[in-house]
Amino acid sequence: MRFSRKTLLALEAVLDVAYNARPDPVQSRDITARLGVPQRYLEQAMQQLVHEGVLKGVRGPRGGYVLARERRRITAGEVVRIVDALERAEEDAEAAASDLGAGVVRPLCRAVQESALAQLDAITMEELCARSADLGVPRADENAPDFTI
């Protein structure tokens, strides 16, 4: 099973918000700069994640995204399902399948996909943040200059 580039980037963006959103929201331009993609590329996926209750959009000059729930209550599988559903809605209807395709191959592929998603459902943003810290991935605020006296 392969995930689309947009799905992988959306998962990385949610992890970026989980890892870097303290105390201020993470701005979308900062997320996309760290991911190395244009700001508009993830816009629709981020809005869908807001709509589905994974992220919360904060308006204003210091606005951006924060998690809508605790990190331990958001799974990788949930993010993948949301973005995958968004991409499926954008695609044209599936091409007609033969009897073998419709009766055997597509159900097999769906079962494999559900198995992979079940494994992703067991992984929370909390665990991914811990893995990031264990790897020594710097947080966004660690690189910022401190002007406090």
Backbone bond lengths (Angstrom), bond angles and torsions (degrees), N, CA, C in turn:
res aa  C-N    CA-C-N  psi(-1)  N-CA   C-N-CA  omega(-1)  CA-C   N-CA-C  phi
1 M - - - 1.453 - - 1.526 108.18 -
2 R 1.311 116.40 131.60 1.459 122.15 177.17 1.516 109.16 -114.50
3 F 1.317 114.68 140.49 1.450 120.19 174.90 1.520 108.07 -95.81
4 S 1.320 116.03 146.04 1.455 119.85 177.26 1.529 109.84 -68.26
5 R 1.305 115.37 161.35 1.470 120.60 177.93 1.533 110.62 -60.33
6 K 1.324 115.64 -40.59 1.457 119.57 -179.41 1.537 110.99 -64.54
7 T 1.333 117.09 -39.27 1.462 120.94 178.67 1.524 110.24 -63.80
8 L 1.327 116.97 -46.23 1.462 120.67 179.46 1.526 111.39 -62.79
9 L 1.332 116.54 -41.81 1.466 120.02 179.56 1.526 111.62 -68.19
10 A 1.329 117.76 -37.11 1.463 120.47 177.33 1.523 110.45 -65.09
11 L 1.324 116.44 -41.20 1.467 120.28 177.01 1.522 110.27 -62.50
12 E 1.315 116.22 -41.95 1.464 120.71 177.52 1.526 111.35 -66.24
13 A 1.333 117.14 -36.18 1.468 120.85 179.20 1.528 110.92 -66.49
14 V 1.325 117.33 -42.09 1.473 120.14 178.09 1.522 109.50 -64.63
15 L 1.328 117.10 -41.20 1.464 120.05 176.20 1.524 110.31 -62.67
16 D 1.327 117.62 -39.87 1.466 121.56 177.91 1.530 110.17 -59.55
17 V 1.327 116.91 -43.91 1.472 120.48 178.31 1.526 109.91 -64.33
18 A 1.322 117.26 -44.53 1.466 120.93 -179.72 1.527 111.03 -62.73
19 Y 1.303 116.40 -37.36 1.461 121.85 -175.59 1.524 112.98 -80.55
20 N 1.334 117.48 -31.29 1.462 120.80 -171.08 1.526 115.71 -112.56
21 A 1.311 120.57 -7.51 1.466 121.57 -173.06 1.519 112.25 -88.56
22 R 1.321 115.69 71.68 1.450 119.13 173.05 1.504 108.87 -147.27
23 P 1.260 123.47 123.64 1.456 127.63 -10.09 1.524 112.76 -87.35
24 D 1.333 116.09 -13.80 1.467 119.64 -175.38 1.524 111.37 -89.75
25 P 1.329 116.52 157.08 1.474 119.76 174.30 1.528 110.60 -63.17
26 V 1.315 115.15 156.70 1.458 121.30 177.04 1.520 107.73 -93.97
27 Q 1.316 116.36 124.01 1.461 120.70 -177.70 1.520 109.94 -76.04
28 S 1.336 115.47 143.44 1.458 120.33 -176.72 1.526 111.76 -61.78
29 R 1.311 117.92 -34.30 1.471 119.39 179.24 1.525 110.83 -65.45
30 D 1.338 117.18 -33.06 1.465 120.19 177.57 1.528 110.85 -71.11
31 I 1.329 115.95 -40.38 1.468 120.25 178.52 1.517 109.91 -61.28
32 T 1.327 116.10 -52.04 1.464 119.24 -176.39 1.528 111.90 -67.53
33 A 1.327 117.63 -29.57 1.473 120.08 176.07 1.526 109.86 -66.32
34 R 1.333 117.19 -42.57 1.468 120.37 178.38 1.530 111.26 -67.36
35 L 1.338 116.51 -32.11 1.469 120.44 179.45 1.529 111.79 -82.31
36 G 1.322 116.77 -18.03 1.453 120.60 179.66 1.517 113.47 75.25
37 V 1.336 116.63 34.57 1.471 120.96 178.40 1.522 109.10 -127.85
38 P 1.340 117.49 158.01 1.465 119.66 175.65 1.531 110.55 -63.24
39 Q 1.318 115.89 148.18 1.461 121.17 -177.55 1.527 111.85 -58.17
40 R 1.312 117.27 -35.86 1.460 120.58 -176.68 1.529 112.37 -72.95
41 Y 1.338 117.17 -19.68 1.457 120.84 -174.31 1.526 112.37 -61.32
42 L 1.318 117.63 -41.48 1.468 121.40 -176.65 1.526 113.78 -99.66
43 E 1.315 117.16 -1.28 1.462 121.32 -173.41 1.536 112.96 -52.52
44 Q 1.320 117.35 -49.24 1.461 120.82 -177.37 1.531 111.12 -66.29
45 A 1.315 117.38 -41.29 1.463 120.27 178.65 1.527 110.78 -64.54
46 M 1.316 117.40 -41.42 1.467 120.53 179.38 1.526 110.60 -63.82
47 Q 1.331 116.71 -41.76 1.464 119.92 178.40 1.535 110.99 -64.38
48 Q 1.328 116.94 -37.18 1.461 120.20 177.57 1.531 110.29 -66.78
49 L 1.307 117.55 -37.31 1.467 121.18 176.68 1.525 111.00 -66.48
50 V 1.330 117.31 -32.97 1.469 121.04 173.74 1.522 109.15 -67.32
51 H 1.317 116.27 -47.55 1.469 121.53 -179.00 1.531 111.68 -59.80
52 E 1.325 117.13 -35.86 1.468 121.58 -177.82 1.529 112.97 -86.50
53 G 1.334 117.87 -0.16 1.461 120.59 174.55 1.518 115.85 84.29
54 V 1.328 116.98 20.26 1.459 120.08 175.49 1.525 109.31 -90.02
55 L 1.320 115.88 -44.48 1.461 121.96 178.12 1.517 109.81 -114.39
56 K 1.315 114.65 162.01 1.458 120.78 173.33 1.519 106.83 -127.63
57 G 1.329 115.73 129.36 1.453 120.59 178.16 1.513 110.17 -85.90
58 V 1.317 116.32 134.25 1.459 122.45 178.40 1.517 107.02 -114.50
59 R 1.329 117.00 122.88 1.467 121.74 -177.91 1.516 111.18 -86.80
60 G 1.315 113.83 163.09 1.459 119.58 175.89 1.509 111.74 112.57
61 P 1.337 115.93 173.69 1.460 120.38 -176.09 1.532 113.33 -63.31
62 R 1.300 118.23 -27.99 1.463 121.54 177.81 1.521 110.20 -106.36
63 G 1.331 115.59 20.54 1.456 121.45 -177.15 1.508 112.49 -76.92
64 G 1.305 113.89 179.89 1.461 120.78 -179.05 1.518 108.74 160.72
65 Y 1.311 116.64 -137.51 1.461 121.83 -178.17 1.511 111.06 -125.31
66 V 1.321 114.43 142.65 1.457 123.13 169.62 1.520 106.61 -131.67
67 L 1.319 116.26 164.02 1.460 119.12 175.99 1.520 109.01 -71.16
68 A 1.306 116.69 141.80 1.460 121.29 179.33 1.528 111.04 -81.44
69 R 1.327 116.14 -19.74 1.469 121.82 178.37 1.527 108.11 -136.23
70 E 1.312 115.56 173.53 1.457 120.07 177.31 1.526 110.45 -62.01
71 R 1.326 116.27 150.33 1.462 121.18 -179.25 1.529 112.47 -57.42
72 R 1.312 115.75 -33.49 1.475 118.81 -177.82 1.527 112.44 -75.52
73 R 1.324 117.41 -7.45 1.466 121.58 -179.51 1.541 113.09 -106.00
74 I 1.310 116.30 5.30 1.473 120.90 178.16 1.522 107.35 -117.86
75 T 1.332 115.94 124.85 1.458 119.44 -178.67 1.530 111.14 -105.94
76 A 1.312 114.64 158.37 1.458 120.71 175.99 1.530 109.98 -62.30
77 G 1.330 116.90 -37.74 1.459 121.18 179.59 1.518 112.52 -61.32
78 E 1.321 116.70 -38.97 1.464 121.05 178.79 1.529 110.63 -62.05
79 V 1.315 116.74 -44.95 1.471 120.89 -179.57 1.526 110.12 -64.08
80 V 1.327 116.49 -45.04 1.466 120.78 -179.56 1.527 110.44 -61.08
81 R 1.332 117.60 -44.11 1.470 120.60 179.63 1.528 112.06 -61.13
82 I 1.329 117.49 -42.35 1.465 121.68 -177.67 1.526 110.44 -64.12
83 V 1.314 117.00 -48.23 1.463 120.11 -178.04 1.524 110.33 -70.79
84 D 1.328 117.29 -36.76 1.460 120.67 177.82 1.531 110.47 -62.78
85 A 1.325 116.91 -42.30 1.473 120.37 178.01 1.522 110.79 -63.42
86 L 1.324 117.31 -38.78 1.458 121.71 177.70 1.526 110.34 -62.52
87 E 1.315 116.63 -44.25 1.465 120.19 -179.64 1.527 111.70 -68.56
88 R 1.322 117.27 -38.22 1.468 119.87 177.60 1.514 110.86 -63.20
89 A 1.325 117.11 -37.34 1.462 120.80 179.52 1.526 111.00 -65.57
90 E 1.330 116.66 -28.79 1.460 121.16 -179.69 1.524 112.46 -79.96
91 E 1.330 116.63 -24.03 1.461 120.24 -177.36 1.523 111.02 -77.44
92 D 1.311 114.81 158.68 1.458 119.75 173.97 1.522 108.86 -70.67
93 A 1.321 116.94 165.35 1.458 121.07 177.01 1.520 109.36 -57.47
94 E 1.323 115.60 147.65 1.460 120.20 -179.39 1.513 110.61 -59.91
95 A 1.310 114.95 145.53 1.457 120.27 177.11 1.527 108.76 -66.89
96 A 1.298 115.63 151.31 1.462 120.20 179.23 1.520 109.16 -58.91
97 A 1.306 116.20 138.46 1.454 120.87 -179.88 1.520 109.42 -110.04
98 S 1.324 114.52 153.55 1.460 119.19 175.12 1.522 108.19 -71.37
99 D 1.305 116.21 174.95 1.462 120.07 177.37 1.524 110.61 -60.86
100 L 1.328 116.93 -39.63 1.464 120.69 178.01 1.528 111.01 -66.33
101 G 1.330 115.56 -41.97 1.464 119.16 179.00 1.514 112.03 -64.54
102 A 1.331 116.18 -48.66 1.469 120.58 -177.75 1.519 112.36 -69.80
103 G 1.341 116.75 -36.23 1.463 119.26 -174.38 1.508 115.39 -92.36
104 V 1.331 117.53 -23.25 1.458 119.69 -174.01 1.538 112.36 -123.22
105 V 1.327 116.62 -55.78 1.459 120.11 -171.68 1.528 112.25 -69.05
106 R 1.312 117.24 -50.52 1.481 119.04 -178.19 1.532 112.16 -63.94
107 P 1.341 119.99 -42.76 1.471 118.72 175.22 1.536 112.60 -61.29
108 L 1.335 117.30 -36.74 1.460 121.02 176.48 1.523 110.34 -61.63
109 C 1.315 116.13 -47.55 1.473 120.58 -179.81 1.527 111.14 -63.33
110 R 1.324 117.43 -40.49 1.472 120.46 177.55 1.525 110.85 -62.53
111 A 1.341 117.74 -40.83 1.469 121.77 179.54 1.532 111.11 -64.17
112 V 1.334 116.08 -41.59 1.467 119.85 177.93 1.524 110.07 -64.38
113 Q 1.321 116.48 -42.86 1.456 120.48 179.59 1.531 110.73 -63.31
114 E 1.311 117.76 -43.51 1.472 120.47 179.07 1.522 111.60 -64.04
115 S 1.326 116.92 -35.83 1.462 120.78 177.04 1.528 110.72 -64.47
116 A 1.327 116.20 -44.45 1.464 120.24 178.20 1.527 110.97 -63.94
117 L 1.321 116.84 -41.97 1.470 120.10 179.25 1.523 111.37 -65.92
118 A 1.336 117.22 -34.55 1.466 120.05 177.01 1.530 110.22 -62.78
119 Q 1.327 117.06 -38.49 1.460 120.00 176.47 1.531 110.70 -66.52
120 L 1.321 117.16 -40.01 1.463 120.25 178.11 1.527 111.86 -68.02
121 D 1.329 117.04 -28.22 1.467 120.41 177.19 1.525 111.96 -65.19
122 A 1.318 117.16 -20.58 1.460 121.21 -179.48 1.532 112.07 -86.22
123 I 1.330 117.08 -3.70 1.465 121.04 -177.72 1.524 109.02 -111.07
124 T 1.330 116.37 119.85 1.460 121.24 -178.43 1.524 111.01 -97.97
125 M 1.324 115.06 163.05 1.465 120.19 175.16 1.527 110.33 -61.62
126 E 1.326 117.29 -31.62 1.467 121.60 176.54 1.528 110.29 -58.64
127 E 1.338 116.61 -46.19 1.463 120.94 179.38 1.526 111.19 -65.65
128 L 1.328 117.06 -40.60 1.461 120.11 179.27 1.527 111.35 -66.82
129 C 1.322 116.90 -35.81 1.471 120.14 175.89 1.532 110.01 -65.23
130 A 1.328 116.94 -40.45 1.469 120.65 177.82 1.524 110.45 -63.72
131 R 1.326 117.20 -41.57 1.474 120.64 177.04 1.523 110.42 -61.88
132 S 1.316 116.58 -40.49 1.462 121.03 179.65 1.524 110.59 -62.73
133 A 1.327 116.30 -44.77 1.469 120.63 179.06 1.527 110.68 -65.06
134 D 1.349 117.00 -40.69 1.468 120.45 178.22 1.527 111.94 -61.62
135 L 1.325 116.57 -33.62 1.466 121.18 178.46 1.524 112.57 -79.43
136 G 1.339 116.22 -7.23 1.460 120.49 179.63 1.513 113.85 79.41
137 V 1.335 116.69 22.66 1.464 119.85 177.86 1.539 107.34 -67.75
138 P 1.337 117.51 121.78 1.472 118.83 -178.12 1.525 111.21 -70.56
139 R 1.316 115.18 143.18 1.461 120.35 173.53 1.521 108.15 -78.37
140 A 1.327 115.43 156.58 1.463 120.39 -177.83 1.522 111.18 -59.56
141 D 1.327 118.07 -38.37 1.460 120.56 -176.70 1.528 112.61 -76.33
142 E 1.330 118.35 -13.03 1.462 120.60 178.22 1.518 111.89 -71.85
143 N 1.339 116.64 -25.82 1.457 121.00 -178.52 1.522 112.54 -91.51
144 A 1.332 117.07 -9.44 1.454 120.69 -176.14 1.531 110.55 -78.10
145 P 1.321 117.06 140.09 1.470 118.96 177.26 1.528 110.40 -67.28
146 D 1.315 115.47 146.84 1.462 121.22 -179.50 1.526 108.09 -107.82
147 F 1.341 114.83 116.20 1.454 120.41 -177.78 1.524 112.67 -103.29
148 T 1.324 117.82 12.97 1.460 119.87 -179.14 1.525 110.41 -75.32
149 I 1.332 114.42 147.85 1.473 120.57 -179.06 1.502 108.35 -115.79
